[in-house]
Amino acid sequence: MSLAPDLRDILVCPKCKGELEYHPAPREELVCHACRLIYVVEDDIPIMLIDEAKSF
């Protein structure tokens, strides 16, 4: 199962409140290009903690 489309539509980056891009594979994640941060999705739950995000 993947992240629900309704949820994807309302989620924003917790740091800049910008738009997130959804990547379903190879690992499910949400990407903020403005902050250059990646938020992972684990068991259909987005981990939206800035301290847990990965830089790219």
C-alpha distance matrix in Angstrom:
0.0 3.8 7.1 8.6 11.5 14.0 13.5 13.8 16.9 18.7 18.0 21.0 22.4 24.0 26.9 28.1 26.1 25.3 22.5 19.4 18.0 14.3 13.7 10.3 12.2 13.8 12.6 10.5 13.4 15.6 19.1 22.4 25.0 27.8 27.5 26.1 23.4 19.9 17.6 14.7 11.3 10.9 8.3 7.1 10.9 13.1 16.3 18.9 22.0 24.5 25.8 22.5 21.9 23.0 25.7 25.9
3.8 0.0 3.8 6.2 8.7 11.5 10.7 10.3 13.7 15.5 14.6 17.5 18.9 20.7 23.6 24.5 22.5 21.6 18.8 15.6 14.3 10.6 10.4 7.5 10.2 12.3 10.8 7.8 10.3 12.0 15.5 18.7 21.4 24.1 23.9 22.7 20.1 16.7 14.5 12.1 8.9 9.6 8.3 5.8 9.2 10.5 13.9 16.0 19.4 21.6 23.3 20.1 19.1 20.2 22.7 22.9
7.1 3.8 0.0 3.8 6.4 8.6 7.1 6.9 10.4 11.9 11.0 14.0 15.7 17.4 20.5 21.3 19.1 18.5 15.8 12.9 12.3 9.0 10.2 8.5 11.8 14.0 11.9 8.3 9.3 10.0 13.7 16.4 19.4 21.7 21.5 20.8 18.2 15.1 12.6 11.0 7.8 9.5 8.8 5.2 7.3 8.0 11.7 13.2 16.8 19.1 21.1 18.4 17.3 19.0 21.3 21.8
8.6 6.2 3.8 0.0 3.8 5.5 5.3 6.4 8.8 10.5 10.9 14.4 16.8 18.6 21.8 22.3 19.5 19.0 16.2 14.0 13.7 10.9 12.8 11.3 14.9 17.3 15.6 12.0 12.7 12.6 16.0 18.2 21.1 23.2 23.4 23.1 20.8 18.0 15.5 14.4 11.3 13.0 11.8 8.1 9.8 10.6 14.4 15.3 19.0 21.4 23.8 21.3 20.3 22.1 24.3 24.8
11.5 8.7 6.4 3.8 0.0 3.8 5.4 5.0 6.2 9.0 10.1 13.3 16.1 18.4 21.5 21.3 18.3 17.3 14.1 12.5 12.0 9.8 12.2 11.5 15.3 18.1 16.8 13.2 13.3 12.4 15.3 17.1 19.7 21.7 22.5 22.3 20.5 18.2 16.3 15.8 13.4 15.7 15.1 11.4 12.7 12.5 16.2 16.4 20.2 22.0 24.8 22.7 21.1 22.7 24.4 24.5
14.0 11.5 8.6 5.5 3.8 0.0 3.8 5.5 5.3 6.9 9.1 12.6 15.9 17.7 20.9 20.7 17.3 16.9 14.3 13.4 13.9 12.4 15.3 15.0 18.8 21.4 19.7 16.0 15.6 14.2 17.0 18.1 20.9 22.3 23.1 23.6 21.7 19.7 17.5 17.5 15.1 17.2 16.6 12.8 13.2 13.1 16.6 16.3 20.0 22.0 25.0 23.3 22.0 24.1 25.8 26.3
13.5 10.7 7.1 5.3 5.4 3.8 0.0 3.8 5.4 5.5 6.3 10.1 13.0 14.4 17.9 18.1 15.0 15.0 12.8 11.5 12.5 11.0 14.0 13.9 17.6 20.0 17.8 14.0 13.2 11.7 14.6 15.8 19.0 20.3 20.5 21.1 18.8 16.8 14.2 14.4 12.1 14.3 14.2 10.4 10.1 9.6 12.9 12.6 16.3 18.5 21.4 19.6 18.6 21.0 22.8 23.8
13.8 10.3 6.9 6.4 5.0 5.5 3.8 0.0 3.8 5.6 5.4 8.5 11.2 13.5 16.5 16.4 13.5 12.7 9.9 8.2 8.8 7.5 10.8 11.4 15.1 17.6 15.7 12.0 10.7 8.8 11.4 12.8 15.7 17.3 17.9 18.1 16.2 14.3 12.3 12.8 11.2 14.2 14.7 11.0 10.9 9.5 12.7 12.1 15.9 17.4 20.5 18.7 16.9 18.8 20.3 20.8
16.9 13.7 10.4 8.8 6.2 5.3 5.4 3.8 0.0 3.8 5.9 8.4 11.9 14.3 17.1 16.2 12.9 11.9 9.2 8.9 10.0 9.9 13.5 14.5 18.2 20.8 19.1 15.5 14.1 11.5 13.4 13.8 16.4 17.5 18.6 19.4 18.0 16.7 15.2 16.2 14.9 17.9 18.4 14.7 14.4 12.8 15.8 14.5 18.1 19.3 22.7 21.4 19.4 21.4 22.4 22.8
18.7 15.5 11.9 10.5 9.0 6.9 5.5 5.6 3.8 0.0 3.8 6.5 10.2 11.8 14.9 14.3 10.7 10.9 9.2 9.5 11.8 12.0 15.7 16.9 20.5 22.8 20.6 17.0 15.1 12.3 14.1 13.9 16.8 17.3 18.0 19.3 17.7 16.8 14.8 16.3 15.1 18.0 18.6 15.1 13.9 12.2 14.6 12.8 16.1 17.4 20.9 20.0 18.5 21.0 22.2 23.1
18.0 14.6 11.0 10.9 10.1 9.1 6.3 5.4 5.9 3.8 0.0 3.8 7.0 8.6 11.8 11.8 8.7 9.1 7.7 7.2 9.9 10.3 13.7 15.2 18.5 20.6 18.1 14.6 12.2 9.3 11.1 10.9 14.3 14.8 14.9 16.1 14.2 13.3 11.2 13.0 12.3 15.4 16.7 13.5 11.7 9.3 11.2 9.1 12.5 13.8 17.2 16.3 14.7 17.3 18.6 19.8
21.0 17.5 14.0 14.4 13.3 12.6 10.1 8.5 8.4 6.5 3.8 0.0 3.8 6.1 8.7 8.1 5.1 5.5 5.3 5.8 9.4 11.0 14.4 16.7 19.7 21.4 19.0 15.9 12.8 9.3 9.8 8.5 11.6 11.5 11.6 13.4 11.9 12.0 10.8 13.5 13.9 17.2 19.1 16.3 14.2 11.1 12.0 9.1 11.8 12.0 15.7 15.4 13.4 15.8 16.5 17.8
22.4 18.9 15.7 16.8 16.1 15.9 13.0 11.2 11.9 10.2 7.0 3.8 0.0 3.8 5.4 5.7 4.6 5.2 6.4 6.3 9.9 11.8 14.5 17.2 19.5 20.9 18.3 15.7 12.2 8.8 8.4 6.4 9.7 9.2 8.4 10.4 8.7 9.6 8.8 12.2 13.5 16.8 19.4 17.1 14.7 11.1 10.9 7.6 9.5 8.8 12.5 12.6 10.4 12.7 13.2 14.8
24.0 20.7 17.4 18.6 18.4 17.7 14.4 13.5 14.3 11.8 8.6 6.1 3.8 0.0 3.8 6.0 5.5 8.0 10.0 10.0 13.5 15.0 17.6 19.9 22.2 23.3 20.3 17.8 14.4 11.5 11.5 9.6 12.8 11.7 10.0 12.4 10.4 11.4 10.0 13.3 14.6 17.3 19.9 18.0 14.9 11.6 10.5 6.7 7.4 6.9 10.6 11.5 10.3 13.4 14.2 16.6
26.9 23.6 20.5 21.8 21.5 20.9 17.9 16.5 17.1 14.9 11.8 8.7 5.4 3.8 0.0 3.8 5.9 8.0 10.8 11.2 14.6 16.7 19.0 21.7 23.6 24.4 21.7 19.7 16.0 13.1 12.0 9.3 11.6 9.7 7.5 10.6 9.3 11.5 11.3 14.9 17.0 19.7 22.7 21.0 18.1 14.6 13.0 9.4 9.0 6.7 10.2 12.0 10.3 12.7 12.7 15.1
28.1 24.5 21.3 22.3 21.3 20.7 18.1 16.4 16.2 14.3 11.8 8.1 5.7 6.0 3.8 0.0 3.8 5.3 8.8 10.4 13.8 16.6 19.2 22.2 24.3 25.4 23.0 20.9 17.2 13.8 12.2 8.8 10.4 7.7 7.1 10.7 10.5 13.0 13.3 17.0 18.9 22.1 24.8 22.8 20.2 16.6 15.7 12.2 12.5 10.4 13.8 15.4 13.2 15.0 14.3 16.0
26.1 22.5 19.1 19.5 18.3 17.3 15.0 13.5 12.9 10.7 8.7 5.1 4.6 5.5 5.9 3.8 0.0 3.8 6.9 9.0 12.7 15.2 18.3 21.1 23.6 25.1 22.7 20.1 16.6 13.0 12.2 9.3 11.6 9.7 9.9 12.9 12.3 13.8 13.4 16.8 18.0 21.2 23.5 21.0 18.5 15.2 15.1 11.5 12.8 11.8 15.5 16.5 14.5 16.7 16.5 18.1
25.3 21.6 18.5 19.0 17.3 16.9 15.0 12.7 11.9 10.9 9.1 5.5 5.2 8.0 8.0 5.3 3.8 0.0 3.8 6.6 9.9 13.0 16.1 19.1 21.6 23.2 21.3 18.8 15.3 11.6 10.1 7.1 8.7 7.2 8.6 11.1 11.2 12.7 13.1 16.4 17.7 21.2 23.6 21.0 19.1 15.6 16.0 12.8 14.6 13.3 17.0 17.4 14.7 16.3 15.6 16.4
22.5 18.8 15.8 16.2 14.1 14.3 12.8 9.9 9.2 9.2 7.7 5.3 6.4 10.0 10.8 8.8 6.9 3.8 0.0 3.8 6.7 9.8 13.1 16.1 18.8 20.7 19.0 16.4 13.3 9.5 8.5 6.5 8.3 8.5 10.3 11.7 11.6 12.1 12.4 15.2 16.1 19.8 21.8 18.9 17.7 14.4 15.6 13.1 15.6 14.9 18.4 18.1 15.2 16.5 16.1 16.3
19.4 15.6 12.9 14.0 12.5 13.4 11.5 8.2 8.9 9.5 7.2 5.8 6.3 10.0 11.2 10.4 9.0 6.6 3.8 0.0 3.8 6.4 9.6 12.6 15.2 17.0 15.3 12.6 9.5 5.8 5.3 4.9 7.6 9.2 10.2 10.5 9.6 9.1 9.2 11.7 12.6 16.3 18.5 15.8 14.8 11.5 12.9 11.0 13.8 13.5 16.8 15.8 12.8 13.9 14.1 14.2
18.0 14.3 12.3 13.7 12.0 13.9 12.5 8.8 10.0 11.8 9.9 9.4 9.9 13.5 14.6 13.8 12.7 9.9 6.7 3.8 0.0 3.8 6.6 9.9 12.3 14.3 13.2 10.9 8.3 5.5 5.0 6.5 8.0 10.8 12.1 11.3 10.7 9.4 10.1 11.7 12.5 16.2 18.3 15.6 15.5 12.6 14.4 13.4 16.3 16.0 18.9 17.3 14.1 14.4 14.5 13.8
14.3 10.6 9.0 10.9 9.8 12.4 11.0 7.5 9.9 12.0 10.3 11.0 11.8 15.0 16.7 16.6 15.2 13.0 9.8 6.4 3.8 0.0 3.8 6.3 9.3 11.6 10.4 7.7 6.1 4.7 6.5 9.3 11.3 14.2 14.9 13.7 12.3 9.9 9.7 10.0 9.9 13.5 15.1 12.5 13.0 10.7 13.1 13.1 16.4 16.8 19.4 17.1 14.4 14.8 15.7 15.1
13.7 10.4 10.2 12.8 12.2 15.3 14.0 10.8 13.5 15.7 13.7 14.4 14.5 17.6 19.0 19.2 18.3 16.1 13.1 9.6 6.6 3.8 0.0 3.8 5.7 7.9 7.4 5.7 5.3 6.2 7.5 11.1 12.5 15.9 16.3 14.2 12.9 9.9 10.3 9.6 9.8 12.9 14.7 12.8 13.9 12.0 14.1 14.9 17.7 18.1 20.0 17.4 14.6 14.3 15.3 14.2
10.3 7.5 8.5 11.3 11.5 15.0 13.9 11.4 14.5 16.9 15.2 16.7 17.2 19.9 21.7 22.2 21.1 19.1 16.1 12.6 9.9 6.3 3.8 0.0 3.8 6.6 6.3 4.4 6.5 8.6 10.9 14.5 16.2 19.6 19.8 17.7 15.9 12.6 12.1 10.2 9.3 11.6 12.5 10.8 12.9 12.0 14.6 16.1 19.1 20.2 21.8 18.7 16.6 16.4 18.0 17.2
12.2 10.2 11.8 14.9 15.3 18.8 17.6 15.1 18.2 20.5 18.5 19.7 19.5 22.2 23.6 24.3 23.6 21.6 18.8 15.2 12.3 9.3 5.7 3.8 0.0 3.0 4.6 5.4 8.0 10.8 12.4 16.1 17.3 20.9 20.8 18.2 16.6 13.2 13.3 11.1 10.9 12.6 13.8 13.1 15.2 14.4 16.3 18.2 20.7 21.4 22.6 19.3 17.2 16.3 17.8 16.5
13.8 12.3 14.0 17.3 18.1 21.4 20.0 17.6 20.8 22.8 20.6 21.4 20.9 23.3 24.4 25.4 25.1 23.2 20.7 17.0 14.3 11.6 7.9 6.6 3.0 0.0 3.8 6.6 9.0 12.2 13.5 17.2 18.2 21.8 21.4 18.4 16.8 13.4 13.8 11.4 11.6 12.8 14.3 14.4 16.3 15.5 16.8 19.0 21.0 21.6 22.3 18.9 17.0 15.6 17.2 15.9
12.6 10.8 11.9 15.6 16.8 19.7 17.8 15.7 19.1 20.6 18.1 19.0 18.3 20.3 21.7 23.0 22.7 21.3 19.0 15.3 13.2 10.4 7.4 6.3 4.6 3.8 0.0 3.8 6.2 9.8 11.7 15.4 17.1 20.4 19.5 16.9 14.6 10.9 10.6 7.8 8.1 9.3 11.3 11.5 12.9 12.0 13.2 15.5 17.5 18.4 19.0 15.5 13.9 13.0 15.2 14.7
10.5 7.8 8.3 12.0 13.2 16.0 14.0 12.0 15.5 17.0 14.6 15.9 15.7 17.8 19.7 20.9 20.1 18.8 16.4 12.6 10.9 7.7 5.7 4.4 5.4 6.6 3.8 0.0 3.8 7.3 10.0 13.7 16.0 19.1 18.4 16.4 13.8 10.1 9.0 6.3 5.5 7.7 9.5 8.6 10.0 9.1 11.0 13.1 15.7 17.0 18.2 14.9 13.2 13.3 15.6 15.5
13.4 10.3 9.3 12.7 13.3 15.6 13.2 10.7 14.1 15.1 12.2 12.8 12.2 14.4 16.0 17.2 16.6 15.3 13.3 9.5 8.3 6.1 5.3 6.5 8.0 9.0 6.2 3.8 0.0 3.8 6.5 10.1 12.6 15.5 14.6 12.8 10.2 6.6 5.6 4.3 5.2 8.6 11.3 10.0 10.1 7.7 9.1 10.3 12.9 13.7 15.3 12.3 10.1 10.4 12.5 12.7
15.6 12.0 10.0 12.6 12.4 14.2 11.7 8.8 11.5 12.3 9.3 9.3 8.8 11.5 13.1 13.8 13.0 11.6 9.5 5.8 5.5 4.7 6.2 8.6 10.8 12.2 9.8 7.3 3.8 0.0 3.8 6.9 9.8 12.4 11.9 10.8 8.5 5.8 5.1 6.3 7.4 11.2 13.7 11.7 11.0 7.8 9.2 9.0 11.9 12.3 14.7 12.5 9.7 10.6 12.0 12.3
19.1 15.5 13.7 16.0 15.3 17.0 14.6 11.4 13.4 14.1 11.1 9.8 8.4 11.5 12.0 12.2 12.2 10.1 8.5 5.3 5.0 6.5 7.5 10.9 12.4 13.5 11.7 10.0 6.5 3.8 0.0 3.8 6.2 9.1 8.9 7.4 6.0 4.6 6.3 8.6 10.8 14.4 17.3 15.5 14.6 11.2 11.7 10.7 12.9 12.0 14.5 13.0 9.5 9.5 9.7 9.5
22.4 18.7 16.4 18.2 17.1 18.1 15.8 12.8 13.8 13.9 10.9 8.5 6.4 9.6 9.3 8.8 9.3 7.1 6.5 4.9 6.5 9.3 11.1 14.5 16.1 17.2 15.4 13.7 10.1 6.9 3.8 0.0 3.8 5.5 5.7 5.6 5.3 6.4 8.2 11.4 13.7 17.3 20.2 18.3 16.9 13.2 13.2 11.2 12.8 11.2 14.1 13.6 10.0 10.4 9.7 9.8
25.0 21.4 19.4 21.1 19.7 20.9 19.0 15.7 16.4 16.8 14.3 11.6 9.7 12.8 11.6 10.4 11.6 8.7 8.3 7.6 8.0 11.3 12.5 16.2 17.3 18.2 17.1 16.0 12.6 9.8 6.2 3.8 0.0 3.8 5.6 4.7 6.9 8.6 11.4 14.3 16.8 20.4 23.4 21.5 20.4 16.8 16.8 14.8 16.1 14.0 16.6 16.3 12.6 12.0 10.0 9.1
27.8 24.1 21.7 23.2 21.7 22.3 20.3 17.3 17.5 17.3 14.8 11.5 9.2 11.7 9.7 7.7 9.7 7.2 8.5 9.2 10.8 14.2 15.9 19.6 20.9 21.8 20.4 19.1 15.5 12.4 9.1 5.5 3.8 0.0 3.8 5.6 8.0 10.8 13.1 16.6 19.1 22.6 25.7 23.7 22.1 18.4 17.9 15.4 16.1 13.6 16.4 16.9 13.5 13.4 11.2 11.0
27.5 23.9 21.5 23.4 22.5 23.1 20.5 17.9 18.6 18.0 14.9 11.6 8.4 10.0 7.5 7.1 9.9 8.6 10.3 10.2 12.1 14.9 16.3 19.8 20.8 21.4 19.5 18.4 14.6 11.9 8.9 5.7 5.6 3.8 0.0 3.8 5.4 8.9 11.2 14.8 17.7 20.9 24.2 22.7 20.7 16.9 15.8 13.2 13.3 10.3 12.8 13.6 10.3 10.4 8.3 9.2
26.1 22.7 20.8 23.1 22.3 23.6 21.1 18.1 19.4 19.3 16.1 13.4 10.4 12.4 10.6 10.7 12.9 11.1 11.7 10.5 11.3 13.7 14.2 17.7 18.2 18.4 16.9 16.4 12.8 10.8 7.4 5.6 4.7 5.6 3.8 0.0 3.8 6.9 10.2 13.3 16.5 19.7 23.1 21.9 20.3 16.7 15.6 13.9 14.1 11.4 13.3 13.2 9.6 8.3 5.7 5.6
23.4 20.1 18.2 20.8 20.5 21.7 18.8 16.2 18.0 17.7 14.2 11.9 8.7 10.4 9.3 10.5 12.3 11.2 11.6 9.6 10.7 12.3 12.9 15.9 16.6 16.8 14.6 13.8 10.2 8.5 6.0 5.3 6.9 8.0 5.4 3.8 0.0 3.8 6.6 9.9 13.2 16.2 19.7 18.7 16.9 13.2 11.9 10.4 10.7 8.4 10.2 9.7 5.9 5.4 4.6 6.3
19.9 16.7 15.1 18.0 18.2 19.7 16.8 14.3 16.7 16.8 13.3 12.0 9.6 11.4 11.5 13.0 13.8 12.7 12.1 9.1 9.4 9.9 9.9 12.6 13.2 13.4 10.9 10.1 6.6 5.8 4.6 6.4 8.6 10.8 8.9 6.9 3.8 0.0 3.8 6.4 9.7 12.8 16.2 15.4 14.0 10.6 9.7 9.3 10.3 9.3 10.9 9.0 5.4 5.0 6.3 7.3
17.6 14.5 12.6 15.5 16.3 17.5 14.2 12.3 15.2 14.8 11.2 10.8 8.8 10.0 11.3 13.3 13.4 13.1 12.4 9.2 10.1 9.7 10.3 12.1 13.3 13.8 10.6 9.0 5.6 5.1 6.3 8.2 11.4 13.1 11.2 10.2 6.6 3.8 0.0 3.8 6.7 9.7 13.2 12.2 10.4 6.9 6.0 6.0 7.8 8.1 9.9 7.4 5.0 6.8 9.3 11.0
14.7 12.1 11.0 14.4 15.8 17.5 14.4 12.8 16.2 16.3 13.0 13.5 12.2 13.3 14.9 17.0 16.8 16.4 15.2 11.7 11.7 10.0 9.6 10.2 11.1 11.4 7.8 6.3 4.3 6.3 8.6 11.4 14.3 16.6 14.8 13.3 9.9 6.4 3.8 0.0 3.8 6.4 9.9 9.6 8.5 6.1 5.8 7.9 9.8 11.0 12.0 8.6 7.3 8.4 11.5 12.8
11.3 8.9 7.8 11.3 13.4 15.1 12.1 11.2 14.9 15.1 12.3 13.9 13.5 14.6 17.0 18.9 18.0 17.7 16.1 12.6 12.5 9.9 9.8 9.3 10.9 11.6 8.1 5.5 5.2 7.4 10.8 13.7 16.8 19.1 17.7 16.5 13.2 9.7 6.7 3.8 0.0 3.8 6.6 5.9 5.3 4.2 5.9 8.7 11.3 13.5 14.6 11.3 10.7 12.2 15.3 16.4
10.9 9.6 9.5 13.0 15.7 17.2 14.3 14.2 17.9 18.0 15.4 17.2 16.8 17.3 19.7 22.1 21.2 21.2 19.8 16.3 16.2 13.5 12.9 11.6 12.6 12.8 9.3 7.7 8.6 11.2 14.4 17.3 20.4 22.6 20.9 19.7 16.2 12.8 9.7 6.4 3.8 0.0 3.8 5.4 5.2 6.3 7.2 10.8 12.7 15.4 15.7 12.2 12.6 14.1 17.6 19.0
8.3 8.3 8.8 11.8 15.1 16.6 14.2 14.7 18.4 18.6 16.7 19.1 19.4 19.9 22.7 24.8 23.5 23.6 21.8 18.5 18.3 15.1 14.7 12.5 13.8 14.3 11.3 9.5 11.3 13.7 17.3 20.2 23.4 25.7 24.2 23.1 19.7 16.2 13.2 9.9 6.6 3.8 0.0 3.8 5.5 8.3 10.1 13.5 15.7 18.7 19.2 15.8 16.3 17.9 21.3 22.6
7.1 5.8 5.2 8.1 11.4 12.8 10.4 11.0 14.7 15.1 13.5 16.3 17.1 18.0 21.0 22.8 21.0 21.0 18.9 15.8 15.6 12.5 12.8 10.8 13.1 14.4 11.5 8.6 10.0 11.7 15.5 18.3 21.5 23.7 22.7 21.9 18.7 15.4 12.2 9.6 5.9 5.4 3.8 0.0 3.8 6.5 9.5 12.3 15.2 18.1 19.3 16.2 16.2 18.0 21.1 22.2
10.9 9.2 7.3 9.8 12.7 13.2 10.1 10.9 14.4 13.9 11.7 14.2 14.7 14.9 18.1 20.2 18.5 19.1 17.7 14.8 15.5 13.0 13.9 12.9 15.2 16.3 12.9 10.0 10.1 11.0 14.6 16.9 20.4 22.1 20.7 20.3 16.9 14.0 10.4 8.5 5.3 5.2 5.5 3.8 0.0 3.8 6.3 9.0 11.8 14.9 16.2 13.4 13.8 16.3 19.4 21.1
13.1 10.5 8.0 10.6 12.5 13.1 9.6 9.5 12.8 12.2 9.3 11.1 11.1 11.6 14.6 16.6 15.2 15.6 14.4 11.5 12.6 10.7 12.0 12.0 14.4 15.5 12.0 9.1 7.7 7.8 11.2 13.2 16.8 18.4 16.9 16.7 13.2 10.6 6.9 6.1 4.2 6.3 8.3 6.5 3.8 0.0 3.8 5.8 9.0 11.7 13.5 10.9 10.6 13.2 16.1 17.8
16.3 13.9 11.7 14.4 16.2 16.6 12.9 12.7 15.8 14.6 11.2 12.0 10.9 10.5 13.0 15.7 15.1 16.0 15.6 12.9 14.4 13.1 14.1 14.6 16.3 16.8 13.2 11.0 9.1 9.2 11.7 13.2 16.8 17.9 15.8 15.6 11.9 9.7 6.0 5.8 5.9 7.2 10.1 9.5 6.3 3.8 0.0 3.8 5.8 8.8 9.9 7.3 7.9 11.0 14.2 16.6
18.9 16.0 13.2 15.3 16.4 16.3 12.6 12.1 14.5 12.8 9.1 9.1 7.6 6.7 9.4 12.2 11.5 12.8 13.1 11.0 13.4 13.1 14.9 16.1 18.2 19.0 15.5 13.1 10.3 9.0 10.7 11.2 14.8 15.4 13.2 13.9 10.4 9.3 6.0 7.9 8.7 10.8 13.5 12.3 9.0 5.8 3.8 0.0 3.8 6.4 8.8 7.5 7.4 10.9 13.4 16.0
22.0 19.4 16.8 19.0 20.2 20.0 16.3 15.9 18.1 16.1 12.5 11.8 9.5 7.4 9.0 12.5 12.8 14.6 15.6 13.8 16.3 16.4 17.7 19.1 20.7 21.0 17.5 15.7 12.9 11.9 12.9 12.8 16.1 16.1 13.3 14.1 10.7 10.3 7.8 9.8 11.3 12.7 15.7 15.2 11.8 9.0 5.8 3.8 0.0 3.8 5.4 5.2 6.4 10.2 12.7 15.9
24.5 21.6 19.1 21.4 22.0 22.0 18.5 17.4 19.3 17.4 13.8 12.0 8.8 6.9 6.7 10.4 11.8 13.3 14.9 13.5 16.0 16.8 18.1 20.2 21.4 21.6 18.4 17.0 13.7 12.3 12.0 11.2 14.0 13.6 10.3 11.4 8.4 9.3 8.1 11.0 13.5 15.4 18.7 18.1 14.9 11.7 8.8 6.4 3.8 0.0 3.8 5.4 5.2 8.5 10.1 13.6
25.8 23.3 21.1 23.8 24.8 25.0 21.4 20.5 22.7 20.9 17.2 15.7 12.5 10.6 10.2 13.8 15.5 17.0 18.4 16.8 18.9 19.4 20.0 21.8 22.6 22.3 19.0 18.2 15.3 14.7 14.5 14.1 16.6 16.4 12.8 13.3 10.2 10.9 9.9 12.0 14.6 15.7 19.2 19.3 16.2 13.5 9.9 8.8 5.4 3.8 0.0 3.8 5.6 8.3 10.4 14.1
22.5 20.1 18.4 21.3 22.7 23.3 19.6 18.7 21.4 20.0 16.3 15.4 12.6 11.5 12.0 15.4 16.5 17.4 18.1 15.8 17.3 17.1 17.4 18.7 19.3 18.9 15.5 14.9 12.3 12.5 13.0 13.6 16.3 16.9 13.6 13.2 9.7 9.0 7.4 8.6 11.3 12.2 15.8 16.2 13.4 10.9 7.3 7.5 5.2 5.4 3.8 0.0 3.8 6.6 9.8 13.2
21.9 19.1 17.3 20.3 21.1 22.0 18.6 16.9 19.4 18.5 14.7 13.4 10.4 10.3 10.3 13.2 14.5 14.7 15.2 12.8 14.1 14.4 14.6 16.6 17.2 17.0 13.9 13.2 10.1 9.7 9.5 10.0 12.6 13.5 10.3 9.6 5.9 5.4 5.0 7.3 10.7 12.6 16.3 16.2 13.8 10.6 7.9 7.4 6.4 5.2 5.6 3.8 0.0 3.8 6.7 9.8
23.0 20.2 19.0 22.1 22.7 24.1 21.0 18.8 21.4 21.0 17.3 15.8 12.7 13.4 12.7 15.0 16.7 16.3 16.5 13.9 14.4 14.8 14.3 16.4 16.3 15.6 13.0 13.3 10.4 10.6 9.5 10.4 12.0 13.4 10.4 8.3 5.4 5.0 6.8 8.4 12.2 14.1 17.9 18.0 16.3 13.2 11.0 10.9 10.2 8.5 8.3 6.6 3.8 0.0 3.8 6.7
25.7 22.7 21.3 24.3 24.4 25.8 22.8 20.3 22.4 22.2 18.6 16.5 13.2 14.2 12.7 14.3 16.5 15.6 16.1 14.1 14.5 15.7 15.3 18.0 17.8 17.2 15.2 15.6 12.5 12.0 9.7 9.7 10.0 11.2 8.3 5.7 4.6 6.3 9.3 11.5 15.3 17.6 21.3 21.1 19.4 16.1 14.2 13.4 12.7 10.1 10.4 9.8 6.7 3.8 0.0 3.8
25.9 22.9 21.8 24.8 24.5 26.3 23.8 20.8 22.8 23.1 19.8 17.8 14.8 16.6 15.1 16.0 18.1 16.4 16.3 14.2 13.8 15.1 14.2 17.2 16.5 15.9 14.7 15.5 12.7 12.3 9.5 9.8 9.1 11.0 9.2 5.6 6.3 7.3 11.0 12.8 16.4 19.0 22.6 22.2 21.1 17.8 16.6 16.0 15.9 13.6 14.1 13.2 9.8 6.7 3.8 0.0
